């Protein structure tokens, strides 16, 4: 059953997207609604999985993982690749894609040398191409 999102839900979601730690009291003030009503709406959005979680954004450069790389890989060993990526601390995202390559891996490393080491470890799974990010222009874009 689909949950109909109204303008009030959108306002709440927009505030949470900008700051997931915003107090319910602040949301209540900004949208002119009682705190219990705001809390109830948030709980309904969570129950319906429209809000599926909350996260923290890290400064990867300060954590010595500031080099972003996208690696395309072609493989017939799909489960092996998934397990490899789940175990690799460098991997932040893994996508199944269409086209010549069937997976896109996003990795965060300290250096280009670490990218090379990571890519060398993929050789046994299949051929790959790497694209090192020179500059991050738009990331974690606000959707609402």
Residue pairs with C-beta under 8 A, 6 or more apart in sequence:
3 44
3 45
3 48
3 50
5 13
5 50
8 31
8 33
8 41
9 41
9 45
9 50
10 144
11 30
11 31
12 27
12 31
12 38
12 41
12 42
12 45
13 45
13 50
13 51
13 144
14 142
14 144
15 22
15 26
15 27
15 30
15 31
16 22
16 27
16 42
16 51
16 54
17 142
17 143
17 144
18 142
20 54
20 55
24 35
24 38
24 39
24 42
25 35
27 33
27 38
28 34
28 35
28 37
28 38
31 38
42 51
45 51
46 52
57 140
60 66
60 68
60 108
64 110
65 90
65 108
65 109
65 110
66 108
66 110
67 108
67 109
67 110
67 111
67 112
67 114
67 115
67 132
67 133
68 106
68 107
68 108
68 132
68 133
68 136
69 106
69 107
69 108
69 109
69 115
69 118
69 130
69 131
69 132
69 133
70 104
70 105
70 106
70 130
70 131
70 133
71 104
71 105
71 106
71 107
71 118
71 119
71 122
71 128
71 129
71 130
71 131
72 97
72 100
72 101
72 103
72 104
72 128
72 129
72 130
72 131
73 81
73 101
73 102
73 103
73 104
73 105
73 122
73 125
73 126
73 127
73 128
74 100
74 101
74 102
74 103
74 126
74 127
74 128
75 81
75 102
75 103
75 125
75 126
76 126
77 125
77 126
78 102
78 103
80 125
81 94
81 103
81 125
81 126
82 94
84 121
84 122
84 125
85 91
85 94
85 105
88 107
88 118
88 121
90 107
90 108
90 109
90 114
90 118
91 105
91 106
91 107
92 106
92 107
92 108
93 104
93 105
93 106
94 103
94 104
94 105
94 106
95 103
95 104
95 105
95 106
96 102
96 103
97 103
97 104
101 128
101 129
107 115
107 118
109 115
109 118
112 132
115 130
115 132
119 128
119 130
122 128
